[in-house]
Amino acid sequence: ISRVRKAVESLWPRAQVKMYGSYETDFYLPSSDMDFVICLPAVHKNPAAARAGDLEGRNAINETWQQNLARKLRSESWVDIRSIKIIERTLIPVIKLCTKDRRDQVLHLDISFDGPQHNGLASVGLVHHIIEEFPVVKPIVLVMKQFLYNRGLLTAYTGGVSSYCLLLMVTRFVQEQPPSWGDCGSLLMGFLDFVGNNFDPRNTGLNVLGRCYFSRLNVALHHEQQQQAARWATRTGGNLSRRHSFAGAGRPEAPHALPHAGE
Protein backbone atom coordinates (compact mmCIF):
# COMPACT_ATOMS: atom_id res chain seq x y z
CA ILE A 1 0.00 0.00 0.00
CA SER A 2 2.79 2.42 0.89
CA ARG A 3 4.59 1.64 -2.38
CA VAL A 4 1.50 2.38 -4.46
CA ARG A 5 0.93 5.58 -2.51
CA LYS A 6 4.54 6.67 -3.03
CA ALA A 7 4.38 6.04 -6.78
CA VAL A 8 1.12 7.97 -7.12
CA GLU A 9 2.30 10.91 -5.01
CA SER A 10 5.44 11.22 -7.12
CA LEU A 11 3.13 12.15 -10.01
CA TRP A 12 0.34 13.91 -8.13
CA PRO A 13 1.60 15.08 -4.70
CA ARG A 14 -1.87 16.01 -3.43
CA ALA A 15 -3.61 12.84 -4.61
CA GLN A 16 -5.25 10.51 -2.10
CA VAL A 17 -4.87 6.73 -2.45
CA LYS A 18 -7.69 4.76 -0.87
CA MET A 19 -8.69 1.11 -0.78
CA TYR A 20 -12.05 -0.50 -1.40
CA GLY A 21 -13.27 -3.93 -2.39
CA SER A 22 -12.64 -7.25 -0.68
CA TYR A 23 -9.55 -6.27 1.32
CA GLU A 24 -11.33 -3.28 2.79
CA THR A 25 -14.54 -5.19 3.57
CA ASP A 26 -12.82 -8.41 4.76
CA PHE A 27 -14.20 -10.53 1.90
CA TYR A 28 -10.83 -11.41 0.41
CA LEU A 29 -9.50 -14.79 -0.65
CA PRO A 30 -5.78 -15.63 -1.03
CA SER A 31 -6.28 -15.03 -4.75
CA SER A 32 -8.17 -11.74 -4.39
CA ASP A 33 -7.02 -8.50 -5.98
CA MET A 34 -6.19 -5.44 -3.92
CA ASP A 35 -8.40 -2.59 -5.17
CA PHE A 36 -7.07 0.97 -5.08
CA VAL A 37 -8.84 4.17 -6.10
CA ILE A 38 -6.92 7.39 -6.69
CA CYS A 39 -8.68 10.63 -5.80
CA LEU A 40 -7.06 13.50 -7.67
CA PRO A 41 -7.40 17.15 -6.67
CA ALA A 42 -9.77 19.20 -8.83
CA VAL A 43 -6.94 20.88 -10.73
CA HIS A 44 -6.02 17.53 -12.34
CA LYS A 45 -9.54 16.46 -13.30
CA ASN A 46 -9.66 18.01 -16.75
CA PRO A 47 -9.79 15.19 -19.34
CA ALA A 48 -6.81 14.58 -21.58
CA ALA A 49 -6.90 16.15 -25.04
CA ALA A 50 -8.22 13.88 -27.78
CA ARG A 51 -5.69 15.30 -30.25
CA ALA A 52 -3.07 18.01 -30.38
CA GLY A 53 -3.85 21.51 -31.60
CA ASP A 54 -2.65 22.74 -34.99
CA LEU A 55 0.38 24.51 -33.49
CA GLU A 56 1.22 22.00 -30.77
CA GLY A 57 2.55 19.02 -32.70
CA ARG A 58 2.07 15.33 -32.01
CA ASN A 59 4.08 15.36 -28.77
CA ALA A 60 1.60 17.74 -27.15
CA ILE A 61 -1.12 15.08 -26.77
CA ASN A 62 -1.65 14.50 -23.08
CA GLU A 63 -1.46 11.02 -21.62
CA THR A 64 -4.47 9.68 -19.79
CA TRP A 65 -4.12 9.24 -16.04
CA GLN A 66 -3.92 5.49 -16.56
CA GLN A 67 -1.14 5.77 -19.18
CA ASN A 68 0.81 8.21 -17.03
CA LEU A 69 0.65 6.01 -13.93
CA ALA A 70 1.36 2.82 -15.89
CA ARG A 71 4.53 4.40 -17.27
CA LYS A 72 5.60 5.30 -13.73
CA LEU A 73 4.86 1.80 -12.42
CA ARG A 74 7.04 0.22 -15.12
CA SER A 75 10.02 1.88 -13.45
CA GLU A 76 9.24 0.41 -10.01
CA SER A 77 11.43 -2.51 -8.93
CA TRP A 78 8.58 -4.26 -7.07
CA VAL A 79 6.29 -4.41 -10.13
CA ASP A 80 6.31 -7.21 -12.69
CA ILE A 81 6.29 -5.00 -15.78
CA ARG A 82 5.03 -7.87 -17.95
CA SER A 83 1.83 -7.94 -15.91
CA ILE A 84 0.85 -4.29 -16.40
CA LYS A 85 -2.36 -3.96 -18.41
CA ILE A 86 -4.67 -1.02 -18.92
CA ILE A 87 -8.28 -2.15 -19.28
CA GLU A 88 -9.99 0.80 -20.98
CA ARG A 89 -13.11 -0.69 -22.54
CA THR A 90 -14.99 -0.80 -19.25
CA LEU A 91 -17.19 1.65 -17.37
CA ILE A 92 -14.25 2.39 -15.06
CA PRO A 93 -10.81 2.02 -16.71
CA VAL A 94 -8.44 -0.07 -14.57
CA ILE A 95 -4.70 -0.67 -14.39
CA LYS A 96 -4.00 -4.31 -13.52
CA LEU A 97 -0.58 -5.46 -12.36
CA CYS A 98 1.24 -7.98 -10.17
CA THR A 99 4.08 -7.66 -7.68
CA LYS A 100 7.26 -9.69 -8.01
CA ASP A 101 9.12 -9.24 -4.71
CA ARG A 102 7.27 -11.81 -2.56
CA ARG A 103 8.26 -15.43 -2.85
CA ASP A 104 5.32 -16.77 -0.87
CA GLN A 105 2.58 -14.95 -2.79
CA VAL A 106 2.21 -12.70 -5.80
CA LEU A 107 -0.14 -9.81 -5.13
CA HIS A 108 -2.59 -8.69 -7.83
CA LEU A 109 -3.44 -4.99 -7.84
CA ASP A 110 -6.29 -3.14 -9.54
CA ILE A 111 -5.85 0.63 -9.67
CA SER A 112 -8.57 3.00 -10.86
CA PHE A 113 -9.34 6.71 -10.62
CA ASP A 114 -12.23 8.27 -8.76
CA GLY A 115 -15.02 9.82 -10.81
CA PRO A 116 -18.81 10.31 -10.99
CA GLN A 117 -19.36 6.69 -12.08
CA HIS A 118 -16.96 5.14 -9.57
CA ASN A 119 -18.94 3.67 -6.68
CA GLY A 120 -16.15 1.68 -5.03
CA LEU A 121 -15.79 3.85 -1.92
CA ALA A 122 -19.54 4.25 -1.49
CA SER A 123 -20.03 0.49 -1.71
CA VAL A 124 -17.84 -0.14 1.35
CA GLY A 125 -20.44 1.33 3.70
CA LEU A 126 -23.22 -0.68 2.07
CA VAL A 127 -21.27 -3.93 2.44
CA HIS A 128 -20.66 -3.30 6.15
CA HIS A 129 -24.37 -2.57 6.61
CA ILE A 130 -25.36 -5.79 4.81
CA ILE A 131 -23.07 -7.96 6.95
CA GLU A 132 -24.32 -6.32 10.13
CA GLU A 133 -27.91 -7.17 9.20
CA PHE A 134 -27.26 -10.53 7.48
CA PRO A 135 -24.09 -12.16 8.90
CA VAL A 136 -24.85 -15.39 7.02
CA VAL A 137 -24.15 -13.61 3.71
CA LYS A 138 -20.37 -13.58 4.29
CA PRO A 139 -19.64 -17.34 4.39
CA ILE A 140 -21.92 -17.95 1.39
CA VAL A 141 -20.20 -15.25 -0.65
CA LEU A 142 -16.73 -16.56 0.26
CA VAL A 143 -17.64 -20.10 -0.81
CA MET A 144 -19.17 -18.83 -4.05
CA LYS A 145 -16.14 -16.63 -4.79
CA GLN A 146 -13.80 -19.62 -4.52
CA PHE A 147 -16.21 -21.74 -6.57
CA LEU A 148 -16.28 -19.16 -9.38
CA TYR A 149 -12.56 -18.42 -9.17
CA ASN A 150 -11.71 -22.10 -9.68
CA ARG A 151 -13.74 -21.98 -12.90
CA GLY A 152 -12.38 -18.66 -14.19
CA LEU A 153 -15.72 -16.90 -13.70
CA LEU A 154 -14.86 -14.26 -11.08
CA THR A 155 -13.80 -11.49 -13.46
CA ALA A 156 -16.53 -9.32 -14.92
CA TYR A 157 -14.71 -7.91 -17.97
CA THR A 158 -13.97 -11.43 -19.28
CA GLY A 159 -17.59 -12.56 -18.99
CA GLY A 160 -17.75 -13.64 -15.36
CA VAL A 161 -19.35 -12.12 -12.26
CA SER A 162 -17.71 -9.46 -10.13
CA SER A 163 -17.40 -10.01 -6.38
CA TYR A 164 -19.68 -7.05 -5.70
CA CYS A 165 -22.35 -8.38 -8.06
CA LEU A 166 -22.12 -11.76 -6.34
CA LEU A 167 -22.54 -10.10 -2.95
CA LEU A 168 -25.71 -8.31 -4.11
CA MET A 169 -27.15 -11.51 -5.59
CA VAL A 170 -26.58 -13.46 -2.39
CA THR A 171 -27.91 -10.63 -0.23
CA ARG A 172 -31.08 -10.31 -2.26
CA PHE A 173 -31.68 -14.07 -1.99
CA VAL A 174 -31.09 -14.08 1.78
CA GLN A 175 -33.52 -11.16 2.18
CA GLU A 176 -36.30 -13.46 0.96
CA GLN A 177 -35.59 -16.14 3.58
CA PRO A 178 -37.20 -16.40 7.05
CA PRO A 179 -35.29 -14.37 9.69
CA SER A 180 -34.77 -17.48 11.80
CA TRP A 181 -33.00 -19.37 9.01
CA GLY A 182 -29.32 -19.69 9.85
CA ASP A 183 -28.22 -22.92 8.16
CA CYS A 184 -25.48 -21.79 5.74
CA GLY A 185 -25.44 -25.12 3.89
CA SER A 186 -29.15 -25.05 3.09
CA LEU A 187 -28.97 -21.38 2.12
CA LEU A 188 -26.03 -22.07 -0.19
CA MET A 189 -27.85 -24.93 -1.92
CA GLY A 190 -31.00 -22.84 -2.16
CA PHE A 191 -29.03 -19.98 -3.72
CA LEU A 192 -27.43 -22.29 -6.30
CA ASP A 193 -30.82 -23.75 -7.17
CA PHE A 194 -32.39 -20.32 -7.50
CA VAL A 195 -29.62 -18.84 -9.67
CA GLY A 196 -29.26 -21.96 -11.79
CA ASN A 197 -32.93 -22.78 -12.35
CA ASN A 198 -35.06 -19.68 -11.69
CA PHE A 199 -33.18 -16.39 -11.97
CA ASP A 200 -32.93 -14.90 -15.48
CA PRO A 201 -30.37 -12.05 -15.41
CA ARG A 202 -31.25 -10.99 -18.95
CA ASN A 203 -34.78 -10.02 -17.97
CA THR A 204 -34.68 -9.61 -14.20
CA GLY A 205 -32.79 -7.06 -12.10
CA LEU A 206 -32.43 -6.88 -8.35
CA ASN A 207 -32.63 -4.04 -5.85
CA VAL A 208 -31.05 -4.74 -2.46
CA LEU A 209 -32.05 -1.44 -0.86
CA GLY A 210 -35.61 -1.77 -2.15
CA ARG A 211 -35.65 -5.51 -1.35
CA CYS A 212 -37.27 -6.43 -4.63
CA TYR A 213 -36.71 -7.91 -8.08
CA PHE A 214 -37.86 -6.01 -11.15
CA SER A 215 -38.26 -6.40 -14.87
CA ARG A 216 -35.24 -5.05 -16.73
CA LEU A 217 -37.36 -4.84 -19.89
CA ASN A 218 -39.76 -2.40 -18.25
CA VAL A 219 -36.91 -0.29 -16.91
CA ALA A 220 -35.24 -0.18 -20.34
CA LEU A 221 -38.55 0.81 -21.94
CA HIS A 222 -39.07 3.53 -19.34
CA HIS A 223 -35.55 4.85 -19.97
CA GLU A 224 -36.12 4.91 -23.74
CA GLN A 225 -39.40 6.79 -23.30
CA GLN A 226 -37.67 9.36 -21.12
CA GLN A 227 -35.04 9.87 -23.82
CA GLN A 228 -37.74 10.24 -26.47
CA ALA A 229 -39.52 12.80 -24.30
CA ALA A 230 -36.28 14.74 -23.87
CA ARG A 231 -35.64 14.75 -27.63
CA TRP A 232 -39.20 15.87 -28.26
CA ALA A 233 -38.82 18.69 -25.74
CA THR A 234 -35.62 19.84 -27.45
CA ARG A 235 -37.28 19.91 -30.87
CA THR A 236 -40.26 21.90 -29.53
CA GLY A 237 -38.14 24.51 -27.81
CA GLY A 238 -38.49 23.19 -24.28
CA ASN A 239 -42.31 23.10 -24.15
CA LEU A 240 -42.95 20.17 -21.77
CA SER A 241 -46.71 20.52 -21.53
CA ARG A 242 -47.32 17.02 -22.93
CA ARG A 243 -44.53 15.22 -21.18
CA HIS A 244 -46.96 13.94 -18.53
CA SER A 245 -48.17 11.38 -21.07
CA PHE A 246 -45.13 9.26 -20.15
CA ALA A 247 -45.82 9.36 -16.42
CA GLY A 248 -45.99 5.90 -14.93
CA ALA A 249 -44.86 4.14 -18.09
CA GLY A 250 -42.69 1.13 -17.58
CA ARG A 251 -42.70 1.11 -13.81
CA PRO A 252 -40.88 -1.89 -12.30
CA GLU A 253 -43.04 -4.88 -11.61
CA ALA A 254 -43.90 -5.95 -8.10
CA PRO A 255 -41.37 -8.29 -6.45
CA HIS A 256 -41.61 -11.88 -7.59
CA ALA A 257 -42.45 -14.54 -5.06
CA LEU A 258 -39.36 -16.62 -4.55
CA PRO A 259 -38.89 -20.08 -3.09
CA HIS A 260 -37.28 -20.28 0.33
CA ALA A 261 -34.04 -22.13 0.78
CA GLY A 262 -34.54 -25.85 0.98
CA GLU A 263 -37.87 -25.89 -0.90
ZIWO-V994490 format. One record per residue. N is the residue number from 1. RES is the residue in one small letter. PSI is psi as a letter, one per 30 degrees, with the letter a starting at -180 (999 if undefined). OMEGA is omega in radians with two decimals (none if undefined). Layout:
# ZIWO-V994490
n = {N N}
res = {RES RES}
psi = {PSI PSI}
omega = {OMEGA OMEGA}
This chain:
# ZIWO-V994490
n = {1 2 3 4 5 6 7 8 9 10 11 12 13 14 15 16 17 18 19 20 21 22 23 24 25 26 27 28 29 30 31 32 33 34 35 36 37 38 39 40 41 42 43 44 45 46 47 48 49 50 51 52 53 54 55 56 57 58 59 60 61 62 63 64 65 66 67 68 69 70 71 72 73 74 75 76 77 78 79 80 81 82 83 84 85 86 87 88 89 90 91 92 93 94 95 96 97 98 99 100 101 102 103 104 105 106 107 108 109 110 111 112 113 114 115 116 117 118 119 120 121 122 123 124 125 126 127 128 129 130 131 132 133 134 135 136 137 138 139 140 141 142 143 144 145 146 147 148 149 150 151 152 153 154 155 156 157 158 159 160 161 162 163 164 165 166 167 168 169 170 171 172 173 174 175 176 177 178 179 180 181 182 183 184 185 186 187 188 189 190 191 192 193 194 195 196 197 198 199 200 201 202 203 204 205 206 207 208 209 210 211 212 213 214 215 216 217 218 219 220 221 222 223 224 225 226 227 228 229 230 231 232 233 234 235 236 237 238 239 240 241 242 243 244 245 246 247 248 249 250 251 252 253 254 255 256 257 258 259 260 261 262 263}
res = {i s r v r k a v e s l w p r a q v k m y g s y e t d f y l p s s d m d f v i c l p a v h k n p a a a r a g d l e g r n a i n e t w q q n l a r k l r s e s w v d i r s i k i i e r t l i p v i k l c t k d r r d q v l h l d i s f d g p q h n g l a s v g l v h h i i e e f p v v k p i v l v m k q f l y n r g l l t a y t g g v s s y c l l l m v t r f v q e q p p s w g d c g s l l m g f l d f v g n n f d p r n t g l n v l g r c y f s r l n v a l h h e q q q q a a r w a t r t g g n l s r r h s f a g a g r p e a p h a l p h a g e}
psi = {e e e e e e e e f f e j f g l k j l k a a e e e g h g k l f g k l k k k k k j k l e f g g k l k k e l l l e g f l e f f k k l l e e e e e e e e f f f k f f k j f f f k k j j f h l e j k k k k l l l g g k e f k k k k k k k l k k l e g j g e e e f e e e e e e e e e e i f f e e e e e e e e e e e e e f g h g g j e f g g a k l e e e e e e e e e e e e f f l k f f j g j e e e e e e e e e e e e e f e k j f e f k l k j e e f h l l l j f e e e e e e e e e e e e e e e e e e f g g g j g f g f f f f k f k g k k l l k k k l k l k f 999}
omega = {-3.13 3.13 3.08 -3.13 -3.14 3.14 -3.13 -3.09 3.05 3.09 -3.11 -3.00 -3.10 3.14 3.07 3.11 -3.10 3.12 3.04 3.08 -2.93 3.12 -3.13 -3.10 3.11 3.06 -3.01 2.98 3.06 -3.12 -3.02 3.03 2.96 -3.04 3.10 3.00 -3.11 3.13 -3.11 3.03 -3.02 -3.07 -3.12 -2.98 3.01 -3.11 3.11 -3.14 3.13 3.10 -3.14 3.05 -3.06 -3.07 -3.03 -3.10 -3.05 -3.06 -3.10 3.13 -3.12 3.00 2.98 3.09 -3.12 -3.14 -3.14 -3.13 3.12 3.11 3.10 -3.10 3.12 3.13 -3.12 -3.07 -3.08 -3.10 2.99 -3.00 3.12 -3.07 -3.04 3.09 3.03 3.11 -3.02 -3.06 3.07 3.12 3.09 3.11 -3.04 2.94 3.11 3.13 3.11 3.03 -3.13 -3.02 3.11 -3.11 -3.06 -3.09 3.02 -3.14 3.10 -3.08 2.99 -3.09 3.12 -3.12 -3.13 3.13 -3.09 -3.10 -3.13 -3.09 -3.06 -3.12 3.13 -3.10 -3.11 3.12 3.12 -3.13 3.13 3.13 3.13 -3.09 3.09 -3.12 -3.09 -3.11 -3.09 -3.13 -3.03 -3.13 3.12 3.14 -3.13 3.10 -3.14 3.10 3.13 3.11 -3.13 3.13 -3.14 -3.12 3.10 -3.06 -3.09 3.10 -3.00 -3.00 3.05 3.06 3.12 -3.11 3.10 3.13 -3.12 3.08 3.11 3.11 -3.14 3.12 3.13 -3.13 -3.12 3.10 -3.12 3.11 -3.12 -3.05 3.11 -3.12 -3.09 -3.06 -3.12 -3.13 -3.07 -3.11 3.13 3.10 3.11 3.13 3.09 3.12 3.12 3.12 -3.12 -3.11 -3.09 -2.99 -3.05 -3.03 3.12 -3.06 3.13 -3.06 -3.03 3.03 3.13 -3.12 -3.10 -3.13 3.10 3.13 -3.13 2.92 -3.13 3.13 3.09 3.12 3.12 3.13 3.12 3.11 3.12 3.13 3.12 3.12 3.07 3.11 3.10 3.12 3.13 3.11 3.11 -3.14 3.12 -3.13 -3.09 3.06 3.07 3.10 -3.05 -3.03 -3.11 -3.04 3.14 -3.13 3.11 -3.07 3.07 -3.10 3.03 3.11 3.14 3.13 3.07 -3.13 3.10 3.02 -3.06 3.09 3.05 3.13 3.10 3.13 none}
